[in-house]
Amino acid sequence: MNKIFKQFKKEAKLDPKRKADIRAHLAHMVESSPLVQGKNARVVFGRTPAFSFFKPMPVFAGVAVLVLAGGGVSFAAEQSLPGDPLYSVKTGVNERVLAALAVSPKAKASLEADLALRRIDEASKLADGGDLNSQTETELEANFKDHSEKMNSQVAALQAEGDLDGAAEVSSHFEASLRGHDSLLGQIEVDEDHMAQIEPLREQVSSTAGAVAGLRAAIELKVAAELGGQKGAMAQGRIDAAEHAVGTLKSALDLGKGRFNIGDAAKLQTQLDAANDFLNKARAKLQINAEGDAFSLAGEGLRAAEEAGIVVNSGRRKRGRGGESGGGSQHAGTTVNSTGTATTTMTHATSTGNGSSTGVEGDEGGNGGSGGSPTSTLSGGASGSGKTTTSTSGSVDIKVDLGY
Amino acid sequence: MKQPIEKKFLAAYDAHADAIFRHCMIRVYSKDKAEDLVQETFVRVWRYLEKGEEVENIRAFLYKVANNLIIDQSRKKKEERLEEMIEAQRIKEPSHPGHKAIEAQTLLGQVFESMEGLPEEQKQLLTMRFVDDLDPKEIAEVMGITANNVSVKINRAVAALKARFEPGTTR
């Protein structure tokens, strides 16, 4: 008996890949721990050089790492997911460099929003492959929450320094992106166990979207109440941004024609129509000098286009769900729980105007499960002037607007 | 020079991950669950250290945490039968291939089949003593009982195992 135990002891080992994955996960956890981050100075002081690579470093050192690495490691790391060996580089080096480079409150707020969205994207990809475990989900959710809260703080800082336009822009874009990602999370087709794992994050995303909508609405009220002569220019700026986003969405839809199943295409078209509708109303309000309303309506149009853009951009399709035809109602459910009133209006336009196509979508979904992915990309950027970074999701490129 | 805590922790992972995995594998009869338990064990230990708590014997502490996690698990569904696991691990007698290897594999399966029916505490004791190589003092630390008590319980567990393994043997 003892001999058999010994033999088992000798032979049974963790799968080397899994062992390395767990180690990378632990290393990342350790690196981001307050214990190591500086709370305990004695520990940090005694750190070995090997580990200092992943620790906070001056911006120039960070840039030097990126330059010396020729971008190869950093770029590869950008595409890594929790559990991958390079994931520590992504969050420990790349994202810290980005944080160091973001100087103004607006850039900081935008970056925090982007980092929060990255966590959703990562969870989404892991869940898609059935690789999301509860531990990772919890960590990603916590990290998402952390970045969302930081985004809130930065938006508050923006307001404090009087940049209401910037505060509205960042929060509006974040809100739209969250709603887009919420829809995507709802479209992931996994078994019940995995669905249960993604659900807490989805709820978090949904409630954050609601909270951000509230924040954005409050900023818009402030704009309407407090700003004088600037309002006209701000409203015009928003209209321009919305026109750009609508135009980009339209191009992406035209390019992707034939690649979307009928249900998806109909829904995206409805969102495009809704965005156009808001845009026209905004223009009309501006003509009668109701700048506050124009600003707000243009924002609705912008968000509608951006939200649809997230879905188009992801390349993820609604896969066959048998006779559920749940895609349409699922999407409606996702967006209905928003607290932004005008967004709710848009959702109504989506769900009521799309009644017949929901049925079609169900049929499509049933046999369109393996449909090809669109290769067109759409920048989620509001103004189109921001710099973008690109990461890869499977075979589909996703553009993340960092610049606004 | 004092080693940084994070380095010590990761060194403990390198040193003990396989052993904790084996321990968990025997206890939960599932490779996947055992892997998850390894990760969770080390995460919990780090969280504990993070609070500023001190751990004298990291090895015993790891088993203690793993053990608590295993006990906490409400479901004990056998996702992967041991035989399949052995197959996957390609456990065989390296120096005596052929029928002896098959025999050893079969024996191993039987031992674990027998263990499977034992009370949880006896399984735990046998695993810690014969697979994890913990001495009675360390086992006592993990289980929160005296070393003397551990020795007595191990003797009983071995007798119980023999009784199942060799039906003719009395307890």
Interface residues (C-beta under 8 A of the other chain):
Chain A: M1 N2 I4 F5 Q7 F8 K9 E11 A12 K13 L14 D15 R18 K19 I22 R23 H25 L26 A27 M29 V30 E31 S33 P34 L35 V36 N40 V43 V44 G46 R47 T48 F51 N133 Q135
Chain B: M1 K2 Q3 P4 I5 E6 K7 F9 L10 Y13 D14 A17 D18 F21 R22 M25 E35 D36 V38 Q39 E40 F42 V43 W46 L49 E50 M85 Q89 R90 I91 K92 E93 A104 L107 L108 V111 F130 V131 D133 L161 K162 F165
